[in-house]
Amino acid sequence: MKKASTEQKSRTSAKNRKNREFAIITYSFVGIFMMMMGYFAYFQIFRSEDFINSPYNTRQNTFAEHVIRGEILSSDGKTLAQTITGEDGSETRYYPYGSMFAHAVGYDSNGKSGIESFGNFSLLRSHTFFLEQVLNGIQDIKNPGDNLVTTLDYRVQEVAYQALGSNRGAVVVLEPSTGKILAMVSKPDFDPNSIAAEWENIISNTDSENSVLVNRTTQGLYPPGSTFKIITTLEYLREHPNYQDYSYECTGSIAMENTEIHCYNNAVHGLEDLETSFAKSCNTSYANIGLGLKKKKFAGLCNELLFHTDLPIAYPSNQSSFVLNADSNSDQVTQMAIGQGETLVTPMHMALITSAIANQGILMRPYIMDHTENYKGVPVKNYKPSAYGSLISEEEAKKLQGLMSKVVSDGTGSKLSGQIYQAAGKTGSAEFSNNKGESHAWFTGYASTEEKGSIVVTVIVENGGAGSAVAVPIAKQIFDTYFAP
């Protein structure tokens, strides 16, 4: 009896072990299945559009077989891109304003760029009423794709484009409270209507920096010149709580180890405090300031302000650079303090820094796709503003706002004073070659009214000379247009 009982217990134990193993395997598979379903749901909700919208995803070609590419519209209802269907069924992408929106809207031939690229998925979706889609399917007719409404303001884009004229350079206009891109101009440009015919000529230019395809707002790297004094000033404010006691006697030049720094046009500014040094854009005073800054902290501040970092924007962009370390000598330090030397920035980057200052230290992510709608104007999806984060403190932003206001009221930006709007900013003249007198003209700043809020404008004119004489008037035309009653 005892032997039989032992055998029975052994069989029961073996059975229990098998049941446990079966349960473990079953629960493991259930767990794996649940995780897969969870990831599938996550992918569908949060990631599918990114993958479908990838230029490497051939699924988009399938969409194009059944959907006529939607229109791209400005915020004020202007058609910036549309597909025209011929009697033979052929489709031609047409850009009514030619080169005016070339880099912002992009092109849809020989590849894609701009909104045509990162908005591709939205333009190839169709939210036509499903019964209409069924009827179109029966008749073998393509469904009209969704329209993409941008944040671009036609009036602002037009005046920025015309104001830059035949000059090479870039203009960026942002709404600092939301991050909306109101205008984006880059020259030299191209006509997207003829890009297919001109493609071989365009790509035969092996000098990529001078290619018309380069969007200089996000990809052009330039010495920032005196606009960089915004950052030098911020570091000085952080290191010197008693910044109001700063005093310097400008004699028009200052000698370094191997170089001599001059104020623009050899101006002699005399006795200055920090406010006057900034307003008058005194190179010798800022060279003096740079020599007293802590190199490691200065470099750290630049990293906080998105140097050596990809900008939070859908467009391809180049990283701005600031090279400073413990081994940098006085010549290098002073050059960097006035925005020269090895420092390089993109116009968009300067616009983002200015936007954070205008928005009490908070940087909003720049965006250009406002919403999508079906071809009858019924909303499909909205793109809402989102904060990137705090680049500087609110107190620091207010101090810089005050200094930038003095540039307009008492300094190099005086052409913007006395208007219906309140303006603030910083001019710059950035030397880019060994030939004296050759410099890019810069302006970055903002203006506001109680009724319309604030906009940021950043301008660079290649080889334009003085920012106060060339870039400021361009910014003024934009401010005048935007704030016109």
ZATITI-540087 format. One line per 8 residues: number of its first residue (from 0); their letters; for each residue x, y, z of C-alpha. Coordinates in steps of 0.25 Angstrom, whole numbers. Each point is the difference from the previous one (the first is absolute). Layout:
% residues N
NUM> a> X,Y,Z | ...
% end
This chain:
% residues 485
0> mkkasteq> 0,0,0 | 11,9,4 | 7,-3,-14 | -13,3,-8 | -2,13,8 | 14,5,-3 | -1,-3,-15 | -14,7,0
8> ksrtsakn> 7,12,7 | 11,0,-10 | -9,0,-12 | -8,11,6 | 13,8,2 | 4,-2,-14 | -14,4,-5 | 1,13,8
16> rknrefai> 14,3,-5 | -6,-2,-14 | -12,9,3 | 10,11,6 | 8,-1,-13 | -12,1,-9 | -5,12,8 | 14,7,0
24> itysfvgi> 0,-2,-16 | -14,4,-1 | 1,12,8 | 13,4,-7 | -6,-1,-13 | -12,8,5 | 10,11,6 | 7,0,-13
32> fmmmmgyf> -13,2,-8 | -5,11,9 | 14,7,-1 | -1,-1,-16 | -14,5,0 | 4,12,9 | 11,3,-9 | -9,-1,-12
40> ayfqifrs> -10,10,6 | 12,9,4 | 5,-1,-14 | -13,3,-6 | -3,12,9 | 14,7,1 | 10,-6,-10 | -7,-5,-12
48> edfinspy> -1,14,-7 | 15,2,2 | 3,-13,-7 | -10,1,-11 | 5,15,-2 | 14,-5,-2 | 6,3,-14 | 5,-15,0
56> ntrqntfa> -14,-6,2 | -5,-5,-13 | -14,-1,5 | -2,15,-3 | 1,-4,-15 | -12,-8,2 | -8,11,6 | 4,9,-12
64> ehvirgei> -7,-11,-9 | -13,3,6 | 1,14,5 | 2,14,-6 | 10,7,8 | -6,11,8 | 2,15,0 | 10,8,9
72> lssdgktl> -6,13,5 | 4,12,8 | -6,4,13 | -8,10,-8 | -5,-9,-10 | 9,2,-12 | 3,-13,-8 | 15,-2,1
80> aqtitged> 0,-14,-7 | -10,-8,-8 | -2,-12,-9 | -5,3,-14 | -6,-12,-7 | 0,0,-15 | -11,-5,-10 | 9,-12,-2
88> gsetryyp> 1,-3,15 | 14,5,2 | 3,8,13 | 9,12,1 | 4,6,13 | -2,15,-2 | 6,11,9 | -8,13,-2
96> ygsmfaha> 10,10,6 | 12,-7,-6 | 13,2,8 | -6,9,11 | -3,-12,9 | 11,-9,-7 | 7,-5,13 | -11,1,9
104> vgydsngk> -10,-8,-8 | 10,-8,-8 | -1,-8,-12 | -6,-13,-5 | 8,-4,-11 | 14,-7,-1 | -3,-3,15 | -7,8,10
112> sgiesfgn> 4,12,10 | -6,9,10 | -15,-2,3 | -2,-9,-12 | 10,-9,7 | -4,-1,14 | -14,3,-3 | -1,-11,-10
120> fsllrsht> -9,-10,8 | -10,11,3 | -1,4,-15 | -2,-14,-5 | -11,-3,10 | -15,2,-4 | -11,2,10 | -10,2,-10
128> ffleqvln> -14,-6,4 | 1,-15,-1 | -12,-1,-9 | 7,9,-10 | 12,-8,1 | -7,-12,-3 | -7,6,-12 | 14,5,-5
136> giqdiknp> 5,-14,2 | -11,-6,-9 | 3,11,-11 | 15,-2,2 | 2,15,4 | 10,4,10 | -4,7,13 | 4,14,3
144> gdnlvttl> 11,0,10 | -1,8,13 | 5,15,0 | 11,4,9 | -2,14,6 | 13,7,4 | 4,10,10 | 6,9,-11
152> dyrvqeva> -6,14,-1 | 0,4,-15 | 2,15,3 | 12,-2,9 | 6,-10,-10 | -2,9,-12 | 6,12,7 | 12,-8,5
160> yqalgsnr> 2,-6,-13 | 0,14,-7 | 8,7,11 | 11,-10,-2 | 0,3,-15 | 12,-6,-8 | 9,-1,12 | 4,-14,5
168> gavvvlep> -4,-3,14 | -12,-4,9 | -12,6,7 | -7,-8,12 | -13,5,6 | -6,-7,12 | -11,2,10 | 8,-2,14
176> stgkilam> -13,-3,8 | -3,-12,-9 | 12,-3,-8 | -8,2,-13 | 9,3,-12 | -7,11,-7 | 11,2,-11 | 12,-7,-5
184> vskpdfdp> 8,5,-12 | 14,-4,-5 | 7,5,-12 | 6,-4,-10 | -13,-8,-3 | -7,-8,-11 | -13,-1,-7 | -6,-14,5
192> nsiaaewe> -9,1,-13 | 12,-2,-9 | 9,-8,10 | -1,-13,-8 | 5,7,-13 | 11,7,7 | 4,-12,9 | 13,-3,-7
200> niisntds> 5,14,0 | -4,1,14 | 8,-12,5 | 12,3,-9 | 4,11,10 | 9,-8,9 | 2,12,9 | -11,-5,10
208> ensvlvnr> 1,12,9 | -5,9,-12 | -10,-9,-6 | -14,6,-2 | -6,-13,7 | 7,4,14 | -10,6,9 | 8,11,6
216> ttqglypp> -9,2,12 | 3,-14,6 | 12,-4,-8 | 8,12,-2 | 12,2,10 | 5,14,2 | 8,7,10 | -10,7,9
224> gstfkiit> 8,13,2 | -6,10,10 | -13,-8,2 | 8,-10,8 | 2,11,10 | -14,-4,5 | 7,-13,5 | 13,7,5
232> tleylreh> -9,10,8 | -8,-12,6 | 12,-7,5 | 6,13,6 | -14,3,7 | 1,-14,6 | 15,2,5 | -2,14,5
240> pnyqdysy> -12,3,8 | 5,14,1 | 0,2,-15 | -6,14,1 | 14,4,5 | 7,-3,-13 | 8,11,-6 | 10,0,-12
248> ectgsiam> 7,11,-7 | -1,-2,-15 | 11,6,-8 | -4,-7,-13 | 10,-12,1 | 5,-10,9 | 13,-8,-2 | 1,-15,3
256> enteihcy> 12,-9,-1 | 0,-1,-15 | -11,8,-5 | -7,13,2 | -15,2,1 | -7,12,-5 | -14,6,2 | -8,0,-13
264> nnavhgle> 5,11,-9 | 10,3,11 | -10,7,8 | 4,6,14 | -11,-2,10 | 7,6,12 | -4,-4,15 | -11,-11,-1
272> dletsfak> -8,-8,10 | -5,-14,-4 | -13,6,-6 | 7,10,-9 | 10,-11,-4 | -11,-9,-5 | -9,11,-6 | 12,6,-8
280> scntsyan> 6,-14,-3 | 14,4,5 | 9,-11,-4 | 12,4,9 | -9,0,12 | -5,-14,-3 | 14,-5,-2 | 3,6,13
288> iglglkkk> -12,-7,6 | 4,-13,-7 | 13,-1,7 | -6,0,13 | -10,-11,-2 | 2,-14,5 | 3,-9,-13 | -7,-12,5
296> kfaglcne> -12,7,5 | -1,8,-13 | 1,-13,-8 | -11,-7,9 | -9,12,-3 | 1,-2,-15 | -3,-15,1 | -13,4,9
304> llfhtdlp> -4,10,-12 | 1,-12,-10 | 13,1,-6 | 6,-13,-5 | -15,-5,1 | -10,-4,-11 | -11,11,0 | -14,-4,4
312> iaypsnqs> -5,2,-14 | -6,-9,-12 | 10,6,-10 | 14,-5,-2 | 9,9,8 | 15,1,3 | 5,1,14 | 6,14,5
320> sfvlnads> 14,-1,6 | 7,7,11 | 15,-4,2 | 5,4,14 | 8,-7,10 | 11,1,10 | 11,1,-10 | -7,12,-8
328> nsdqvtqm> 10,12,0 | -5,14,2 | 0,3,-15 | -10,-12,-2 | -8,4,13 | -2,14,-5 | -4,-4,-14 | -11,-9,5
336> aigqgetl> -5,10,10 | -3,9,-12 | -6,-11,-8 | 12,-2,-9 | 11,-11,-1 | -5,-14,-1 | -14,3,5 | -11,-4,-11
344> vtpmhmal> -15,1,1 | -12,-2,-8 | -11,11,-2 | -10,-9,6 | 8,-3,12 | 2,15,3 | -15,2,-2 | -3,-11,10
352> itsaianq> 9,7,11 | -7,13,-3 | -14,-7,1 | 4,-5,14 | 4,13,4 | -13,7,-5 | -8,-12,7 | 5,2,14
360> gilmrpyi> 11,-11,-2 | -9,-11,-5 | 3,-5,-14 | -12,-5,-8 | 3,-11,-10 | -1,6,-14 | -10,-6,-9 | -6,3,-14
368> mdhtenyk> -11,-10,-1 | -13,6,7 | -11,-10,-4 | -5,-9,-11 | -14,0,-6 | -7,-8,-11 | -2,6,-13 | -13,6,5
376> gvpvknyk> 7,7,11 | -5,-9,11 | 11,-1,11 | 8,-13,1 | 11,3,10 | 6,12,7 | 15,2,4 | 0,7,13
384> psaygsli> 11,9,6 | 10,-7,10 | 11,5,8 | 14,-5,-2 | 4,5,14 | 7,11,7 | 12,5,-6 | 3,11,10
392> seeeakkl> -7,6,12 | -12,10,0 | 9,10,7 | 11,-2,-10 | -9,2,-11 | -5,13,5 | 14,5,2 | 3,-3,-14
400> qglmskvv> -13,6,-5 | 4,13,7 | 13,0,-7 | -5,-4,-14 | -11,12,2 | 12,9,2 | 6,-4,-13 | -13,6,-7
408> sdgtgskl> -1,12,9 | 14,4,1 | 9,-9,-9 | 2,-7,-13 | -14,-4,-2 | -6,15,0 | -7,-2,-13 | -10,-8,8
416> sgqiyqaa> -3,11,10 | -13,8,0 | -9,-10,-7 | -14,-5,4 | 7,-12,6 | 10,-2,10 | 13,-6,-5 | 12,-6,6
424> gktgsaef> 12,-7,-6 | 15,-1,-4 | 7,3,-12 | 13,-6,-5 | 11,1,-11 | 7,-13,-1 | 13,0,-7 | 2,-13,-9
432> snnkgesh> 13,2,-7 | 14,5,1 | -4,12,-8 | -4,12,9 | -13,6,-2 | -7,-13,-5 | -11,-4,10 | -13,-6,1
440> awftgyas> -11,9,5 | -9,-6,12 | -12,4,8 | -8,-8,9 | -11,6,9 | -14,1,3 | -12,10,0 | -13,0,6
448> teekgsiv> -14,7,2 | -11,-3,10 | -9,-3,-11 | 8,-10,-8 | 11,-5,10 | 14,-3,-4 | 8,-5,-12 | 15,-3,-1
456> vtviveng> 7,4,-13 | 14,-5,-3 | 8,5,-13 | 13,-3,-6 | 5,7,-13 | 13,-7,-5 | 11,10,-2 | -11,11,3
464> gagsavav> 9,9,9 | -5,6,12 | -12,-6,7 | -6,13,4 | 0,5,-14 | -4,-12,-8 | -7,-11,9 | -8,10,9
472> piakqifd> -7,6,-12 | -5,-14,-4 | -5,-3,14 | -7,13,0 | -7,-3,-13 | -5,-13,6 | -4,6,14 | -7,12,-8
480> tyfap> -8,-10,-8 | -4,-10,11 | -4,11,10 | -7,9,-11 | -14,4,5
% end
